[in-house]
Amino acid sequence: MTAEKDIVLIYHEDQPVVFARVEDIQPDVKKDWYHISLMLLKLPVQTVTWILKDDYINGAEFTMGGYRMRLEKIEPPEQPEAEPEQNAEREESGDGQAKNKESDEKTVISLKDRKPKKS
């Protein structure tokens, strides 16, 4: 089910046209119809409000101005689990050989302390 803050892909005549973020969904005076505000993720950024049935918001095809339209909710891709090697820090031993060292500590590097390079 599509909800506020979801990302949708808008199709026009079976062609993907633009991504949008659902900003707001409010009920209309007619039963099972809603005002859905979408922020179109293109330049310039634009917000539109359409009046759609809940079936249309959830992916059913509808027409707008005689053109076939459809909203498809975009699910974020699954993040692969981090391998232990990615969490290891490289430490150089006294003999010049590099070895991995497991560490739960994170290092924060302040950009404020960096000095700009002079040309």
KAUR-V912759 format. One record per pair of residues at least 4 apart in sequence whose C-alpha atoms are under 7 Angstrom apart, sorted by the first residue. I is the first residue (numbers start at 0). J is the second residue. D is the distance in whole Angstrom. If there is no record, write none. Layout:
# KAUR-V912759
i->(I,I)
j->(J,J)
d->(D,D)
This chain:
# KAUR-V912759
i->(0,1,1,1,1,2,3,3,3,3,4,4,4,5,5,6,6,6,6,6,6,7,7,7,7,7,7,7,8,8,8,8,8,8,8,8,9,9,9,9,9,9,9,10,10,10,10,10,10,11,11,11,11,11,11,12,12,12,17,17,18,18,19,19,19,19,20,20,20,21,21,21,22,22,22,23,23,24,24,24,24,25,25,25,26,26,26,27,27,27,31,31,32,32,32,32,33,33,33,33,34,34,34,34,35,35,35,36,36,36,36,37,37,37,38,38,38,38,39,39,39,40,51,51,52,53,54,54,55,55,55,56,58,58,58,59,60,60,60,61,61,61,62,62,62,63,63,81,83,86,87,87,87,87,88,88,88,88,89,89,89,89,90,90,90,90,91,91,91,91,92,92)
j->(57,5,56,57,72,21,21,22,23,24,20,21,22,20,21,18,19,20,21,72,73,18,19,20,70,71,72,73,15,17,18,19,70,71,72,73,15,16,17,18,69,70,71,14,15,16,68,69,70,15,16,66,67,68,69,66,67,68,39,40,39,40,37,38,39,40,37,38,39,36,37,38,36,37,38,35,36,33,34,35,36,33,34,35,32,33,34,32,33,34,52,53,50,51,52,53,50,51,52,53,48,49,50,51,48,49,50,46,47,48,49,46,47,48,44,45,46,47,44,45,46,44,55,56,56,57,58,59,59,60,61,70,69,70,71,69,67,68,69,67,68,69,66,67,68,67,68,85,87,101,99,100,101,102,99,100,101,102,97,98,99,100,97,98,99,100,95,96,97,98,96,97)
d->(6,6,7,6,6,7,5,6,6,7,6,5,6,6,5,7,6,5,6,6,6,6,5,6,6,5,4,5,7,6,4,6,6,5,6,7,6,6,6,6,6,5,7,5,4,6,5,5,6,6,6,7,6,5,7,6,5,6,7,7,6,5,6,5,4,5,6,5,7,6,5,7,5,6,6,6,5,6,6,5,6,5,5,7,6,4,6,5,5,6,6,6,7,5,4,6,5,5,6,7,6,6,5,7,5,5,6,7,6,4,7,6,5,6,7,6,4,7,6,5,6,6,6,7,6,6,7,6,5,6,6,6,6,5,5,6,7,6,5,6,5,6,5,5,6,7,7,7,7,7,6,5,5,6,6,5,6,7,6,6,5,6,6,5,6,6,6,6,4,6,6,6)
